[in-house]
Amino acid sequence: MGCGRVGASLAGQLEDHGHSVAVVDQNPDAFRRLPASFEGRRVTGLGFDRDALAQAGIDDAFAFAAVSNGDNSNIIAARVVRETFGVRNVVARIYDPNRAEVYQRLGIPTVATVRWTADQVLRRILPLGAVSEYQDASSKVSIITCDLHGAWVGQELDRLEHVTGARVAYLTRLGQGVVPEPGTVVQENDLVHLAVPTDRIGPVQRVLAAAPARED
């Protein structure tokens, strides 16, 4: 739902990955943003209107993304699709980060556009310590990106997990995601993404901001 820049790009990428895609937008001119090669359905209508969703094939949908420029429309559409049509994989783009947190706790996965953009910009210009990338619906577990003390370079990730009690979800190395294997060591400029209890983010970051203790 929504054929702005995000929706059009998302539709094109999904189709490139071999998925069948339908795009719903109340403005038929918006479909001009789709790639010239796009072969999916174009449905003119409101993304929370049942008839429009039916035309889009919602009964057979595996997933639904509400990415229009209206928070209310995105949330209403996401709820209709999940609660009425039973689509489990639903996500809504939300501009208001406070609203996003509320809906996240209600079990509606959200992308808080303003906060995400601000975090990504700050991440590239300042050492921030721990930046939360994801929280589960209960807010009990977070995936965070941590700044590491330089002395962690060359240390095995197993040791990092042992001293923090966190789990390494993956690394970003040279711009690429990497699933670590036993014995993987931290390299310079690695971004380490950790799964950690939300209430332990502070203690985990304090450990990683300091040099690891020398082993006897």
N, C-alpha and C positions, 0 to 999 in steps of 0.2 A: 504494500500500500504506500503510494507516494512515488511520483516519478520525477523528483527533483534530481539534483546531481548525485546524491547518495543512492537513491532508489534506482536510477538508471545505471549507475556503475555496478551496484550490487546485482541487478538483473543480468547485466552482461557477463559478469564474472561467474555467476551461477550457471548460466547457459554454457559458457566456455568449459565448465567442469562437467558438462554432460547432463545437467538437470533440465527438466521442463519447467518453465517459469511463466507465471501470469502476473501482470502489473495492473494495479487498479489506481486510477486517479480521476478526480472530478473534472479536471481540465484536459480535454483531448489534445490541446496543443503541447502538453507536457511530454507526450510520447515521442516528440521529435528529439528529445534528449537521448533516447535509446540508441544503441549502436545500429548502424545500417544493416548489419547482419542478423539482428535480433529476430527470432522466429516464434517467440512466445505469444501468448494472448495479451491483448490490450483491451482493458475493460474500463469504460467511462462510467464513473459513479463514485459514491462514497464508500470508503473502505470498511465501514461498519454496517453498511446496508446489506441485508441478507440476500437480496436478489443479485446485487453486484458480486458478492462473494460466491454465490452459486455459479454465476457465469464464469467466474475465474477458476472454478473447479475446486472449491474449498473442501468438498466432501472427500476428495482424494489427496488432499495436501499433506505433505510430510512436515512442512514448517511454514511459518508466517512471520514476516517482518513488517512492522508498522513504522515507516520512516518518513512520514509527511512532516510538514513544518509546524504542525499543531499538536501540543502536548495532549490536550483533551481528546482529540480525534484518535491519536495513537493509542492512548490507554483504553478508550471505549472499544476500538477495533480489536485490540489484543484480548480484551476480556470476552468480547462476543465470540471471537474465533476459538478461544480456549474453552469457554463455558458452554457455548451453544453447539459448536461443531466438534469439540473434543480434540482439537489439534494440540499436541503436547509441546511441540517446539515452537515457542512464540517469543518474540523479543520486540520491545518498543523503544523508540528513540525519544528521550525526554530532555528538554532544554533546561528545565528547573531542577538542579541537583537535589534540593530538599524533597521535591515530589518524587524524584527517582528513588530515593532511599525508602520512602513510604511504600511505593509500589513493589520495590524489591522485597521488602519484608512480607508483602502479601503474596509473594510467590510469582510475580510477573517480572521476568528478567528485563532489565532496562539498560540502555546506554545513555548516560548523562552527558550530553554533547559538550556543554560548557566546561564541566569539570574535567572530562577526559582531555579535551583540547588544552586546557590550562596545565594539567599535569604533564602532558607530553611536551609542551613547550618548556616548562620549568625543568623537566628532566634533562633537557638538552643544554641548558645554560647554567644550572646550579647543581652542586651536590646536595641532594635532598634527604639523604638517609634512606628511610623506607617509604616507598610509594605503593599504595594499595591499588592493584589492578583488578581485583575481583573479590566479591564477598558472596558466600552462599546465601540462600534466602533467609536463613536464621541469623545471619551476621556472626556466626560463631567461628567460621573458618575464612581466612583471607589468603589470596595469593598476592605476594608483595615482591617488588624489586628492591634489592638492597644495595647500597654502596658498601664496598668492602675496603678495609684497610689494605694498603699495598702489600703488606707482609703475607696476606692470604694467597697471593700468586704463587703457584707451585704446590699448594696444599691440596690434598685429596678432598673431594666433596664429602666422602664418608666421614672425615674428621669434622667438617663443618656441620654436618647433620648431628654428629655425636655431641658437640659442645653447645649447640643451640636447641636441640630437641625438635627442630623444624625438619621438613623434607624438601629436597630440591626437586621442584616440578620439572624445570627445564632450564637451559642456558640460552642466551642470545650471544652468539659468537660470530664476529665479522658480519653482523646483520642477518644471520641465519639462526633459526631455532634448532637446538640440539638436545636430544634426550640423552642424558648422561648414562654411562655404563660404569660398572664397578671399576674403580681405579682411576676414573676421570679426575683430572686436576684442574684447578682454576688457572686460566691464562689471563694475561694482561688484557684489559678492556672487556673482559667478559661481563655480561649482565646476568646475575643469578636470580632466578625467580623461585621463591620459596612458598610452600604451603605451610601455614602456621596458624595456631589458634589466635583469633583476633585480639584477645586480651594479652597476648604475649608478644605483640609486634614490637613494642618498646624495648623490652629486655633482649629480644633477639637482635635488634639493630645495634644495641649498645655493645653486645658481644662482638659483632662483626665489624664495628667501627674501630675496634682496638686490634692490635697485633695478636695473633694466637700465641698462647703460652708455649714456651719451649718444652719439647718432649724430652724426658730423661732418657 
